[in-house]
């Protein structure tokens, strides 16, 4: 007996929209089973994980703070994946963006001006774009697999960050702790209100709207969709696939770099050996959860931010390890991809003929 995947004649548009909700529902049910197997009350555990983190104003503000970088990065990755370009290294581009932008307060400590913040943001986006240009160049010039090259560059970026904050960029007044000088004044993002929400959240919303308009109303968006769906048709239409690779990689890298500098100039306020809990990787799930549409990414980013808060809440309330966050995120990605496969293929059980070649 063997399992055969038969390609469906056409994909259900309704299921394409409902599959993320189905994946979320199955993830919640599976999470309840996992909690029960650990001897916990599933209803209470799910409440602590998914509901309790959004019951206070403070927790809602934290949700927005965590969702902002996920939405920024996820929106850029959604454009990449729409073009069938697989940027898996957004975590490294985030890190390099943070390093480029942080060079201003590190080297020009006393420079306090609105231009200071503008230059930090511009350098952050520029750094992320330049780092993303490396796998784009390798793919276009040598045909290198962008999944591998972009992923491996993540470790280069993280090791560079670790070396800088423990060496040349370490705060001389920081009692030998691995951190840069603390950012002050115009080196920090302005806050929206009295809490911790900063203007990075506005950047995320602007990026979503701008990318939605680009993909739906511009020739560049049409070019990306055509090349992503059928490179051969794109070539007949006169679209340059290498140009699409350059554009999508550098766009997603710039948004990841912007998210990186917003993270260190916002919640962190300084460079540290670790500046992200894995936003660059989680944003991959956000992109697929949003069906590669910018507005869908906005909703997906909020949901994935909730998993971070839920993991922290479960760790405090139920003494669970913080790894539970990764478990839920992994389950969600698995069920989401499984739903996509079953939308395109139907499962048929067949028998192996005797004497047939294996």
Rosetta silent file (secondary structure, phi, psi, omega in degrees, C-alpha in Angstrom):
SEQUENCE: XXXXXXXXXXXXXXXXXXXXXXXXXXXXXXXXXXXXXXXXXXXXXXXXXXXXXXXXXXXXXXXXXXXXXXXXXXXXXXXXXXXXXXXXXXXXXXXXXXXXXXXXXXXXXXXXXXXXXXXXXXXXXXXXXXXXXXXXXXXXXXXXXXXXXXXXXXXXXXXXXXXXXXXXXXXXXXXXXXXXXXXXXXXXXXXXXXXXXXXXXXXXXXXXXXXXXXXXXXXXXXXXXXXXXXXXXXXXXXXXXXXXXXXXXXXXXXXXXXXXXXXXXXXXXXXXXXXXXXXXXXXXXXXXXXXXXXXXXXXXXXXXXXXXXXXXXXXXXXXXXXXXXXXXXXXXXXXXXXXXXXXXXXXXXXXXXXXXXX
SCORE:     score description
SCORE:     0.000 S_00000001
   1 L     0.000  138.670  177.724    0.000    0.000    0.000 S_00000001
   2 E  -139.417  155.378  179.639    1.254    3.459   -0.801 S_00000001
   3 E   -97.814  126.470 -177.378    0.024    7.016   -0.369 S_00000001
   4 E  -116.702  133.889  174.653   -0.359    8.993   -3.586 S_00000001
   5 E   -99.634  115.098  179.175   -0.813   12.751   -3.868 S_00000001
   6 E  -102.025  129.229 -179.211   -2.960   13.615   -6.866 S_00000001
   7 E   -68.698  131.753  178.167   -2.944   17.204   -8.077 S_00000001
   8 L   -74.471  150.802 -179.708   -6.374   18.826   -7.953 S_00000001
   9 L   -65.215  -36.134  175.924   -7.732   20.353  -11.136 S_00000001
  10 L  -152.965  153.819 -177.590   -8.237   23.672   -9.359 S_00000001
  11 L   -93.639  138.651  179.363   -7.723   25.101   -5.899 S_00000001
  12 L   -71.326  122.644  179.198  -10.665   26.256   -3.804 S_00000001
  13 H   -68.788  -33.904  178.844  -10.475   30.016   -3.292 S_00000001
  14 H   -64.224  -43.512  179.926  -12.652   29.758   -0.183 S_00000001
  15 H   -68.866  -29.493  177.133  -10.283   27.241    1.403 S_00000001
  16 H   -61.225  -34.727  179.456   -7.308   29.421    0.489 S_00000001
  17 H   -84.125  -32.645 -175.546   -8.778   32.112    2.732 S_00000001
  18 H   -86.855  -17.567 -175.626  -10.080   29.762    5.433 S_00000001
  19 H   -60.388  -37.994  175.612   -6.993   27.544    5.722 S_00000001
  20 H   -60.930  -39.401  178.411   -5.146   29.934    8.114 S_00000001
  21 H   -65.906  -39.451  177.482   -8.177   29.891   10.433 S_00000001
  22 H   -63.695  -42.842  179.276   -8.314   26.102   10.180 S_00000001
  23 H   -63.514  -39.222  177.837   -4.596   25.862   10.968 S_00000001
  24 H   -63.917  -44.639 -179.058   -5.039   28.149   13.980 S_00000001
  25 H   -61.783  -45.009 -179.945   -7.970   26.077   15.263 S_00000001
  26 H   -65.868  -36.552  177.612   -6.057   22.792   14.924 S_00000001
  27 H   -63.040  -42.430  178.788   -3.036   24.373   16.621 S_00000001
  28 H   -63.198  -44.420  179.291   -5.178   25.443   19.583 S_00000001
  29 H   -62.755  -44.825  178.524   -6.692   21.945   19.887 S_00000001
  30 H   -63.158  -39.890  176.758   -3.249   20.328   19.666 S_00000001
  31 H   -61.219  -40.282  176.525   -1.934   22.770   22.246 S_00000001
  32 H   -61.125  -40.110  178.431   -4.774   21.792   24.583 S_00000001
  33 H   -64.937  -40.497  178.677   -3.826   18.124   24.182 S_00000001
  34 H   -64.121  -44.543  178.346   -0.192   18.943   24.949 S_00000001
  35 H   -60.791  -41.800  179.422   -1.165   20.889   28.067 S_00000001
  36 H   -63.580  -38.989  179.316   -3.398   17.993   29.206 S_00000001
  37 H   -66.156  -22.593  177.199   -0.546   15.514   28.713 S_00000001
  38 L   -87.698    3.753  179.344    1.546   17.698   31.032 S_00000001
  39 L    82.563   18.561  179.879   -1.107   17.377   33.719 S_00000001
  40 L  -103.433  155.829  174.699   -2.481   20.899   33.283 S_00000001
  41 L   -71.836  114.284 -175.355   -6.069   22.020   32.856 S_00000001
  42 H   -58.430  -41.841 -177.942   -6.270   22.609   29.064 S_00000001
  43 H   -63.171  -45.142 -179.725   -8.946   25.314   29.320 S_00000001
  44 H   -66.699  -41.615 -178.430   -7.018   27.258   31.936 S_00000001
  45 H   -64.736  -42.458  178.795   -3.698   26.830   30.126 S_00000001
  46 H   -66.907  -34.798  176.135   -5.136   28.035   26.808 S_00000001
  47 H   -63.281  -45.451  179.610   -6.720   30.991   28.593 S_00000001
  48 H   -62.499  -36.256 -174.812   -3.369   31.906   30.135 S_00000001
  49 H   -79.950  -42.596 -170.745   -1.644   31.560   26.759 S_00000001
  50 H  -107.050  -23.978 -173.488   -4.085   33.239   24.390 S_00000001
  51 H  -107.906  -47.232 -176.664   -6.453   35.429   26.418 S_00000001
  52 H   -55.547  -36.877 -178.847   -4.729   36.633   29.563 S_00000001
  53 H   -64.948  -10.810 -178.919   -1.961   38.489   27.641 S_00000001
  54 H  -121.948   29.665 -178.318   -4.527   40.918   26.160 S_00000001
  55 L   -98.259   -6.597  179.078   -6.673   41.642   29.203 S_00000001
  56 L  -127.610  159.724  178.291   -4.860   44.806   30.322 S_00000001
  57 H   -62.308  -39.884  179.954   -3.832   48.026   28.616 S_00000001
  58 H   -60.878  -44.672 -177.619   -0.175   47.313   29.394 S_00000001
  59 H   -68.123  -33.340  177.004   -0.325   43.886   27.726 S_00000001
  60 H   -66.374  -39.703  176.403   -2.052   45.315   24.639 S_00000001
  61 H   -63.158  -40.695  177.358    0.736   47.873   24.333 S_00000001
  62 H   -64.225  -35.622  177.613    3.299   45.070   24.608 S_00000001
  63 H   -61.759  -42.516  179.185    1.417   43.199   21.901 S_00000001
  64 H   -65.996  -41.172  179.774    1.766   46.197   19.582 S_00000001
  65 H   -60.783  -41.571 -178.615    5.478   46.565   20.405 S_00000001
  66 H   -78.368  -28.274 -178.318    6.134   42.918   19.518 S_00000001
  67 H   -75.297  -30.887 -174.766    3.870   42.945   16.466 S_00000001
  68 H   -56.090  -52.591  179.332    5.548   45.968   14.828 S_00000001
  69 H   -66.418  -33.520  178.911    8.835   44.246   13.814 S_00000001
  70 H   -64.136  -40.280 -179.780    6.978   41.083   12.794 S_00000001
  71 H   -70.214  -43.498  179.008    4.695   43.054   10.476 S_00000001
  72 H   -58.599  -49.464 -177.494    7.575   45.080    8.991 S_00000001
  73 H   -71.171  -44.096 -177.397    9.648   41.997    8.234 S_00000001
  74 H   -62.347  -35.354  179.039    6.696   39.795    7.272 S_00000001
  75 H   -65.047  -41.390  177.719    5.382   42.320    4.746 S_00000001
  76 H   -66.691  -41.174  179.183    8.746   42.386    2.969 S_00000001
  77 H   -65.975  -34.625  178.741    9.030   38.601    2.992 S_00000001
  78 H   -60.775  -38.606  177.813    5.505   38.284    1.586 S_00000001
  79 H   -66.971  -42.892  178.091    6.597   40.297   -1.467 S_00000001
  80 H   -57.599  -51.049 -175.150    9.696   38.109   -1.826 S_00000001
  81 H   -68.915  -28.520  175.081    7.729   34.880   -1.649 S_00000001
  82 H   -63.235  -28.910  178.604    5.121   36.202   -4.078 S_00000001
  83 L   -90.117    5.692 -177.462    7.975   36.458   -6.590 S_00000001
  84 L    63.594   33.855  175.716    9.095   32.900   -5.745 S_00000001
  85 L  -113.586  123.321 -167.665   12.252   34.327   -4.169 S_00000001
  86 L  -105.734   87.819  176.072   13.041   32.648   -0.843 S_00000001
  87 L   -85.817  108.352  179.899   14.674   35.033    1.586 S_00000001
  88 L  -106.075    1.154 -173.438   15.197   33.049    4.808 S_00000001
  89 L  -104.667   28.669 -178.675   17.815   35.400    6.249 S_00000001
  90 H   -61.803  -27.690  178.603   15.686   38.265    7.536 S_00000001
  91 H   -63.680  -39.598  176.948   17.080   37.694   11.035 S_00000001
  92 H   -70.165  -38.631  178.834   20.557   38.534    9.761 S_00000001
  93 H   -66.571  -35.804  174.117   19.301   41.535    7.808 S_00000001
  94 H   -60.415  -44.914 -177.833   17.561   42.760   10.970 S_00000001
  95 H   -64.844  -44.848  179.774   20.849   42.444   12.868 S_00000001
  96 H   -66.751  -37.455  175.650   22.900   44.289   10.243 S_00000001
  97 H   -60.422  -40.580  177.912   20.264   47.034   10.053 S_00000001
  98 H   -64.312  -38.739 -179.863   20.547   47.470   13.807 S_00000001
  99 H   -67.970  -46.005 -179.937   24.356   47.684   13.529 S_00000001
 100 H   -60.459  -48.477 -178.262   24.331   50.224   10.699 S_00000001
 101 H   -66.572  -33.107 -177.474   21.799   52.461   12.440 S_00000001
 102 H   -76.447  -11.775  178.116   23.523   52.163   15.818 S_00000001
 103 H   -60.787  -29.579 -179.993   26.806   53.426   14.394 S_00000001
 104 H   -63.825  -58.136 -179.853   25.422   56.969   14.780 S_00000001
 105 H   -68.525  -23.155  179.474   24.930   56.943   18.589 S_00000001
 106 H   -73.035  -44.433 -176.407   28.062   54.816   19.091 S_00000001
 107 H   -93.503  -25.088  179.946   30.425   57.140   17.201 S_00000001
 108 L  -121.740   65.713 -170.882   28.528   60.427   17.581 S_00000001
 109 L   -58.625  -36.489 -173.995   27.359   60.057   21.176 S_00000001
 110 L   -93.691    0.406 -178.422   26.557   63.731   21.751 S_00000001
 111 L   -75.079  110.920 -178.611   24.786   64.382   18.433 S_00000001
 112 L  -124.621  104.958 -178.616   21.220   65.253   19.391 S_00000001
 113 L  -162.211  153.554  173.405   18.972   66.386   16.546 S_00000001
 114 H   -54.677  -29.753  177.700   15.907   65.108   14.671 S_00000001
 115 H   -65.320  -26.871  177.290   18.371   64.409   11.861 S_00000001
 116 H   -58.657  -50.750 -179.094   20.111   61.965   14.207 S_00000001
 117 H   -66.186  -40.561  178.906   17.072   59.710   14.302 S_00000001
 118 H   -60.022  -45.187 -179.944   16.419   60.107   10.582 S_00000001
 119 H   -64.873  -37.374  178.033   19.987   59.066    9.773 S_00000001
 120 H   -62.243  -44.334 -179.285   19.727   56.070   12.099 S_00000001
 121 H   -66.979  -42.154 -179.902   16.546   54.870   10.370 S_00000001
 122 H   -64.155  -44.750  179.700   17.976   55.454    6.888 S_00000001
 123 H   -66.000  -35.155  177.788   21.196   53.621    7.727 S_00000001
 124 H   -61.586  -48.985  177.901   19.222   50.777    9.293 S_00000001
 125 H   -64.249  -39.846  179.600   17.196   50.235    6.137 S_00000001
 126 H   -63.684  -43.677 -179.867   20.279   50.664    3.966 S_00000001
 127 H   -62.339  -43.684  178.016   22.270   48.122    5.961 S_00000001
 128 H   -62.833  -40.008  179.736   19.520   45.519    5.746 S_00000001
 129 H   -65.713  -43.013 -179.774   19.168   46.076    1.993 S_00000001
 130 H   -65.865  -36.632  178.719   22.916   45.768    1.386 S_00000001
 131 H   -70.195  -35.632  176.952   23.127   42.566    3.386 S_00000001
 132 H   -70.824  -23.235  179.839   20.163   41.142    1.459 S_00000001
 133 H   -67.446  -21.308 -178.392   21.911   42.087   -1.780 S_00000001
 134 H   -65.607  -55.442  177.081   24.565   39.423   -1.111 S_00000001
 135 H   -64.699  -28.636  176.799   22.307   36.357   -1.613 S_00000001
 136 H   -64.895  -44.032  179.279   20.565   38.206   -4.464 S_00000001
 137 H   -65.570  -40.633  179.882   23.894   38.704   -6.249 S_00000001
 138 H   -65.587  -36.724  178.444   24.919   35.095   -5.638 S_00000001
 139 H   -69.418  -45.878 -176.909   21.628   33.841   -7.039 S_00000001
 140 H   -71.290  -36.497 -175.045   21.709   36.041  -10.124 S_00000001
 141 H   -85.940  -42.697 -173.404   25.404   35.605  -10.908 S_00000001
 142 H  -116.870   -2.674 -177.749   26.083   31.990   -9.946 S_00000001
 143 L    72.354   21.851 -179.267   22.630   30.448   -9.514 S_00000001
 144 L   -66.893  145.266  179.582   23.329   29.836   -5.812 S_00000001
 145 L   -68.680  117.363 -175.139   20.400   28.663   -3.732 S_00000001
 146 H   -69.997  -22.499  177.198   19.128   31.762   -1.918 S_00000001
 147 H   -62.900  -48.178 -178.087   17.640   29.687    0.909 S_00000001
 148 H   -69.910  -47.269 -175.240   21.075   28.448    1.951 S_00000001
 149 H   -65.756  -43.751 -179.558   23.028   31.638    1.339 S_00000001
 150 H   -67.366  -35.973  179.582   20.566   33.941    3.119 S_00000001
 151 H   -69.300  -43.667 -179.163   20.269   31.536    6.054 S_00000001
 152 H   -64.625  -31.881  179.532   24.018   31.097    6.496 S_00000001
 153 H   -67.665  -18.702  176.034   24.524   34.862    6.482 S_00000001
 154 H   -59.084  -43.293 -178.051   22.366   35.060    9.622 S_00000001
 155 H   -69.010  -33.903  175.458   25.209   33.499   11.610 S_00000001
 156 H   -61.471  -46.736 -178.980   27.713   35.924   10.103 S_00000001
 157 H   -63.946  -43.010 -177.860   25.575   38.869   11.209 S_00000001
 158 H   -68.411  -37.371  176.744   25.029   37.511   14.713 S_00000001
 159 H   -68.261  -36.176  176.769   28.716   36.773   15.234 S_00000001
 160 H   -64.240  -43.531  176.916   29.592   40.274   14.011 S_00000001
 161 H   -59.898  -46.336 -177.929   27.126   41.772   16.503 S_00000001
 162 H   -62.186  -40.826  179.568   28.542   39.672   19.327 S_00000001
 163 H   -65.460  -41.475 -177.077   32.118   40.709   18.480 S_00000001
 164 H   -66.256  -45.894 -175.718   31.267   44.401   18.312 S_00000001
 165 H   -75.524  -17.164  175.668   29.380   44.637   21.625 S_00000001
 166 H   -96.874   -8.567 -177.003   32.073   42.644   23.420 S_00000001
 167 L  -127.745 -104.832 -171.093   34.925   44.534   21.757 S_00000001
 168 L   -60.580  -32.717 -175.135   35.127   47.825   19.829 S_00000001
 169 L   -99.832    8.995 -178.615   31.605   49.030   20.593 S_00000001
 170 L   -69.989  139.229 -178.559   31.438   48.027   24.245 S_00000001
 171 L   -66.389  118.841 -179.857   30.449   50.825   26.602 S_00000001
 172 L   -65.719  -19.333  177.889   33.588   51.874   28.528 S_00000001
 173 L  -101.824   15.152 -173.416   31.346   52.903   31.428 S_00000001
 174 L   -96.032   18.774  177.026   29.294   49.694   31.305 S_00000001
 175 L    54.630   37.990  175.268   31.192   47.745   34.015 S_00000001
 176 L    68.679   12.586  174.876   32.479   45.299   31.378 S_00000001
 177 L   -76.314  144.920 -179.989   28.960   44.168   30.350 S_00000001
 178 L   -76.572   84.985  179.658   28.623   43.311   26.623 S_00000001
 179 E  -157.554  156.197  178.475   26.548   46.286   25.532 S_00000001
 180 L   -82.610  179.899  173.379   26.963   49.548   23.663 S_00000001
 181 L   -63.210  143.702  178.294   26.550   53.016   25.111 S_00000001
 182 L   -68.024  141.096  179.296   22.876   53.639   26.004 S_00000001
 183 L   -80.563  147.319 -176.956   20.963   55.690   23.436 S_00000001
 184 L  -140.600  155.614  172.377   19.484   58.986   24.596 S_00000001
 185 H    57.738 -122.785 -178.530   17.221   61.773   23.372 S_00000001
 186 H   -74.971    2.505  173.077   16.873   61.850   19.584 S_00000001
 187 H   -87.607   -2.382  178.415   18.711   58.539   19.400 S_00000001
 188 L  -114.723  150.488  178.408   15.518   56.870   20.653 S_00000001
 189 L   -71.826  135.775  175.468   12.190   56.468   18.852 S_00000001
 190 L   -60.590  144.108 -179.609    9.439   58.841   20.072 S_00000001
 191 E   -90.174  151.472  175.065    6.747   57.107   22.095 S_00000001
 192 L  -101.949   90.362 -178.113    3.047   57.134   21.273 S_00000001
 193 L    99.606 -157.806 -174.605    1.503   57.943   24.619 S_00000001
 194 L   -93.827  -11.813 -176.640    2.722   57.055   28.089 S_00000001
 195 L   -88.412 -147.095 -177.346    3.539   53.386   27.474 S_00000001
 196 L  -103.974    0.834 -179.320    6.222   51.649   25.419 S_00000001
 197 L   -70.379  127.866 -177.345    4.536   51.860   22.010 S_00000001
 198 E  -117.914  179.210 -174.380    6.796   53.803   19.646 S_00000001
 199 L   -71.707   -4.779  173.346    6.507   55.137   16.109 S_00000001
 200 H   -60.152  -30.297  176.955    7.848   51.860   14.764 S_00000001
 201 H   -65.306  -36.677  176.808    4.231   50.686   14.920 S_00000001
 202 H   -67.474  -40.104  177.140    3.279   53.507   12.536 S_00000001
 203 H   -57.878  -39.866 -178.774    6.106   52.496   10.203 S_00000001
 204 H   -64.261  -43.929  179.796    4.671   48.972   10.100 S_00000001
 205 H   -65.645  -42.273  178.819    1.182   50.198    9.161 S_00000001
 206 H   -61.619  -42.212  179.631    2.590   52.544    6.495 S_00000001
 207 H   -62.174  -41.947  179.394    4.643   49.686    5.026 S_00000001
 208 H   -61.118  -47.499 -178.757    1.571   47.445    4.861 S_00000001
 209 H   -64.810  -44.971 -178.531   -0.501   50.090    3.063 S_00000001
 210 H   -62.943  -42.426 -179.190    2.311   51.034    0.663 S_00000001
 211 H   -71.584  -33.380  176.451    3.043   47.416   -0.280 S_00000001
 212 H   -64.250  -41.675  177.868   -0.655   46.623   -0.711 S_00000001
 213 H   -66.075  -43.089 -179.580   -0.967   49.543   -3.147 S_00000001
 214 H   -60.913  -46.492 -176.349    2.202   48.510   -4.956 S_00000001
 215 H   -71.541  -29.647 -175.563    1.115   44.897   -5.398 S_00000001
 216 H   -97.889  -18.688 -171.194   -2.438   45.754   -6.394 S_00000001
 217 H  -127.263   -3.851 -173.626   -2.069   48.973   -8.396 S_00000001
 218 L  -118.271  159.524  176.682    1.397   49.196   -9.924 S_00000001
 219 H   -64.694  -36.306  179.707    3.258   47.645  -12.820 S_00000001
 220 H   -62.810  -41.697  177.373    6.016   46.541  -10.452 S_00000001
 221 H   -63.562  -40.801  177.640    3.505   44.582   -8.376 S_00000001
 222 H   -63.432  -40.693  178.665    2.097   42.976  -11.519 S_00000001
 223 H   -61.128  -43.698 -179.805    5.633   42.081  -12.611 S_00000001
 224 H   -62.587  -43.924 -178.634    6.330   40.416   -9.251 S_00000001
 225 H   -66.320  -42.538 -178.346    3.119   38.374   -9.386 S_00000001
 226 H   -65.769  -48.351 -179.658    3.647   37.245  -12.982 S_00000001
 227 H   -62.906  -37.032  179.330    7.288   36.243  -12.479 S_00000001
 228 H   -68.306  -38.418 -178.402    6.365   34.449   -9.244 S_00000001
 229 H   -80.105  -37.252 -177.927    3.510   32.482  -10.809 S_00000001
 230 L  -154.757   95.148  179.668    5.178   31.717  -14.138 S_00000001
 231 H   -56.741  -34.878 -179.248    8.745   32.821  -14.881 S_00000001
 232 H   -66.722  -42.278  176.961    8.336   31.729  -18.502 S_00000001
 233 H   -64.453  -37.480  177.509    5.241   33.893  -18.968 S_00000001
 234 H   -63.172  -38.624  177.883    7.100   36.756  -17.342 S_00000001
 235 H   -64.774  -40.970  177.623    9.959   36.347  -19.815 S_00000001
 236 H   -64.212  -31.825  179.776    7.506   36.444  -22.741 S_00000001
 237 L   -80.013   -4.580  178.812    6.004   39.622  -21.258 S_00000001
 238 L    89.830   12.323  179.252    9.438   41.223  -21.188 S_00000001
 239 L   -84.138  140.519 -178.117    9.878   41.101  -17.415 S_00000001
 240 L   -95.189  111.808 -176.898   13.424   40.640  -16.121 S_00000001
 241 H   -64.623  -37.865  179.564   13.557   37.883  -13.515 S_00000001
 242 H   -64.606  -35.949  177.989   16.967   38.953  -12.205 S_00000001
 243 H   -65.468  -37.827  177.923   15.652   42.475  -11.653 S_00000001
 244 H   -64.350  -40.815  177.747   12.761   41.032   -9.645 S_00000001
 245 H   -60.616  -47.053  178.278   15.230   39.067   -7.497 S_00000001
 246 H   -58.663  -49.352 -173.903   17.239   42.233   -6.808 S_00000001
 247 H   -64.540  -49.364 -175.473   14.176   44.312   -6.018 S_00000001
 248 H   -67.893  -40.012  178.889   12.377   41.852   -3.748 S_00000001
 249 H   -63.045  -46.747 -176.168   15.500   40.834   -1.843 S_00000001
 250 H   -72.939  -32.107  175.697   16.581   44.417   -1.193 S_00000001
 251 H   -64.836  -48.350 -179.758   13.056   45.561   -0.339 S_00000001
 252 H   -66.034  -36.450  177.352   12.609   42.792    2.229 S_00000001
 253 H   -66.066  -39.042  178.674   16.123   43.413    3.556 S_00000001
 254 H   -63.841  -42.076  179.275   15.473   47.137    3.945 S_00000001
 255 H   -67.998  -36.996  176.428   12.282   46.486    5.930 S_00000001
 256 H   -66.430  -41.239  177.073   14.075   43.926    8.100 S_00000001
 257 H   -63.908  -38.034  176.617   16.905   46.406    8.700 S_00000001
 258 H   -63.814  -40.494  176.880   14.378   49.097    9.597 S_00000001
 259 H   -62.561  -36.549 -179.409   12.791   46.685   12.069 S_00000001
 260 H   -66.215  -46.703  179.891   16.230   46.044   13.548 S_00000001
 261 H   -70.156  -31.156  175.744   17.100   49.669   14.207 S_00000001
 262 H   -66.229  -32.194 -179.992   13.585   50.287   15.525 S_00000001
 263 H   -69.438  -42.659 -177.906   14.106   47.436   17.970 S_00000001
 264 H   -81.517  -26.651  177.680   17.355   48.792   19.419 S_00000001
 265 H   -89.757   -0.606  179.000   16.242   52.439   19.321 S_00000001
 266 H  -112.877  -98.326 -175.725   12.904   51.481   20.870 S_00000001
 267 H   -62.586  -39.277 -174.321   12.493   48.730   23.489 S_00000001
 268 H   -78.458  -50.062 -179.592   16.216   47.944   23.944 S_00000001
 269 L    77.373    7.648  178.601   17.752   51.418   23.936 S_00000001
 270 L  -173.300  165.202  174.298   21.204   49.942   23.253 S_00000001
 271 L   -85.150  137.442  177.305   23.007   47.191   21.401 S_00000001
 272 E  -134.167  167.582  179.278   23.292   43.845   23.183 S_00000001
 273 L   -58.391  -27.025  176.798   24.562   40.409   22.081 S_00000001
 274 L  -129.374  122.165 -177.409   20.961   39.461   21.336 S_00000001
 275 L  -115.837   -0.079 -177.452   18.564   42.071   19.985 S_00000001
 276 L  -147.049  137.228  175.392   15.779   39.846   18.679 S_00000001
 277 L   -81.861   19.697 -179.143   13.936   36.776   20.023 S_00000001
 278 L   104.613   27.592 -178.484   13.852   35.407   16.494 S_00000001
 279 H   -57.723  -38.474 -177.006   11.591   37.935   14.773 S_00000001
 280 H   -63.334  -34.280  178.183   13.261   37.324   11.407 S_00000001
 281 H   -81.385  -41.290  179.663   12.390   33.625   11.474 S_00000001
 282 H   -63.430  -31.017  179.860    8.933   34.053   12.995 S_00000001
 283 H   -64.057  -21.272  174.248    8.110   36.580   10.255 S_00000001
 284 H   -63.191  -43.942  176.514    8.316   33.707    7.762 S_00000001
 285 H   -63.974  -39.631  179.733    5.276   32.186    9.471 S_00000001
 286 H   -59.253  -43.523 -178.737    3.649   35.628    9.520 S_00000001
 287 H   -61.385  -44.749 -179.101    4.046   35.946    5.740 S_00000001
 288 H   -74.033  -35.060  177.834    2.410   32.585    5.056 S_00000001
 289 H   -63.555  -32.947  178.074   -0.252   33.090    7.702 S_00000001
 290 L   -86.140   10.579  179.353   -1.197   36.317    5.924 S_00000001
 291 L    56.640   33.270  177.857   -1.432   34.460    2.585 S_00000001
 292 L    59.368   24.436  175.851    1.416   36.659    1.245 S_00000001
 293 L  -112.155  133.949 -176.215   -0.877   39.702    1.290 S_00000001
 294 H   -53.373  -42.588 -179.680    0.268   42.814    3.214 S_00000001
 295 H   -70.292  -32.704  173.962   -3.029   43.252    5.071 S_00000001
 296 H   -65.697  -35.633  177.588   -3.052   39.560    5.931 S_00000001
 297 H   -62.780  -36.383  178.941    0.483   39.981    7.253 S_00000001
 298 H   -59.649  -45.010  178.199   -0.784   42.705    9.599 S_00000001
 299 H   -69.320  -41.182  179.217   -3.225   40.261   11.202 S_00000001
 300 H   -63.456  -36.530  178.503   -0.680   37.454   11.182 S_00000001
 301 H   -64.205  -39.804  178.031    1.880   39.659   12.917 S_00000001
 302 H   -64.586  -42.352 -179.509   -0.523   40.436   15.743 S_00000001
 303 H   -64.256  -44.837 -179.564   -1.300   36.732   16.193 S_00000001
 304 H   -69.363  -31.277  173.830    2.355   35.712   16.285 S_00000001
 305 H   -62.781  -35.189  178.189    3.118   38.537   18.709 S_00000001
 306 H   -63.268  -33.880  178.772    0.446   37.006   20.921 S_00000001
 307 H   -66.016  -33.822  176.454    2.392   33.716   20.963 S_00000001
 308 H   -66.557  -46.969  178.984    5.408   35.563   22.409 S_00000001
 309 H   -64.809  -39.330  179.238    3.306   37.171   25.126 S_00000001
 310 H   -63.274  -39.319  177.626    1.504   33.899   25.752 S_00000001
 311 H   -63.074  -41.521  177.720    4.795   32.070   26.194 S_00000001
 312 H   -65.504  -40.780  178.989    5.942   34.639   28.743 S_00000001
 313 H   -64.421  -42.761  179.464    2.594   34.442   30.562 S_00000001
 314 H   -66.499  -33.937  178.914    2.710   30.626   30.649 S_00000001
 315 H   -65.947  -39.832 -178.069    6.270   30.744   31.926 S_00000001
 316 H   -78.537  -46.920 -172.424    5.307   33.022   34.817 S_00000001
 317 H   -78.536  -42.237 -173.659    1.866   31.619   35.681 S_00000001
 318 L  -113.378    7.699  177.369    2.316   27.884   35.054 S_00000001
 319 L    58.682   33.644  177.186    6.096   27.548   35.337 S_00000001
 320 L   -88.054  151.151  178.064    6.339   26.238   31.780 S_00000001
 321 L   -66.668  152.568 -179.768    9.595   26.623   29.799 S_00000001
 322 L   -65.894  -13.957  179.176    9.792   29.486   27.356 S_00000001
 323 L   -64.445  -13.976  178.977   10.239   26.882   24.604 S_00000001
 324 H   -61.057  -27.816  176.393    6.439   26.522   24.577 S_00000001
 325 H   -62.030  -47.714  178.512    6.423   29.605   22.317 S_00000001
 326 H   -63.442  -33.742  178.516    8.474   27.797   19.706 S_00000001
 327 H   -62.624  -48.647 -179.319    6.222   24.740   20.013 S_00000001
 328 H   -64.889  -41.608  179.665    3.092   26.744   19.192 S_00000001
 329 H   -65.420  -39.914  177.973    4.796   28.603   16.351 S_00000001
 330 H   -66.198  -41.535  177.736    6.112   25.348   14.892 S_00000001
 331 H   -61.793  -42.806 -178.970    2.706   23.666   15.153 S_00000001
 332 H   -63.009  -43.746  178.959    1.044   26.598   13.433 S_00000001
 333 H   -64.195  -41.706 -179.913    3.531   26.540   10.554 S_00000001
 334 H   -60.773  -49.344 -177.821    3.168   22.753   10.184 S_00000001
 335 H   -69.918  -30.582  177.459   -0.620   22.817   10.033 S_00000001
 336 H   -67.204  -45.987  178.438   -0.583   25.840    7.739 S_00000001
 337 H   -66.912  -36.657  177.511    1.724   24.131    5.256 S_00000001
 338 H   -62.705  -40.494  177.907   -0.270   20.898    5.559 S_00000001
 339 H   -62.986  -40.610  179.002   -3.442   22.800    4.686 S_00000001
 340 H   -63.540  -40.088  179.079   -1.731   24.302    1.646 S_00000001
 341 H   -64.085  -44.584 -177.389   -0.628   20.851    0.447 S_00000001
 342 H   -71.759  -20.432  174.057   -4.116   19.398    0.831 S_00000001
 343 H   -71.509  -30.971 -176.427   -5.586   22.356   -1.062 S_00000001
 344 H   -93.892  -25.442 -176.416   -3.411   21.520   -4.051 S_00000001
 345 E  -132.627  151.449  171.624   -3.439   17.726   -3.801 S_00000001
 346 E  -109.795  146.898 -178.017   -5.856   15.010   -2.744 S_00000001
 347 E   -89.683  130.161  175.966   -4.673   11.884   -0.935 S_00000001
 348 E  -129.028  135.057  178.452   -5.286    8.536   -2.577 S_00000001
 349 E   -93.555  120.772  179.720   -4.383    5.171   -1.138 S_00000001
 350 E  -122.099  169.737  179.065   -3.010    2.797   -3.739 S_00000001
 351 L  -110.352  147.000  179.208   -1.453   -0.659   -3.729 S_00000001
 352 L   -84.115  123.373  179.104    2.039   -1.531   -4.886 S_00000001
 353 L   -70.538  139.033  177.564    2.008   -3.931   -7.844 S_00000001
 354 L   -65.095  135.426 -179.913    4.120   -7.049   -7.408 S_00000001
 355 L    84.305   -2.434  179.482    7.279   -6.899   -9.408 S_00000001
 356 L   -75.178  150.544 -179.782    7.042   -3.130   -9.821 S_00000001
 357 L   -72.518  140.659  179.242   10.206   -1.147   -9.533 S_00000001
 358 L   -83.490    0.000    0.000   10.755    0.659   -6.250 S_00000001
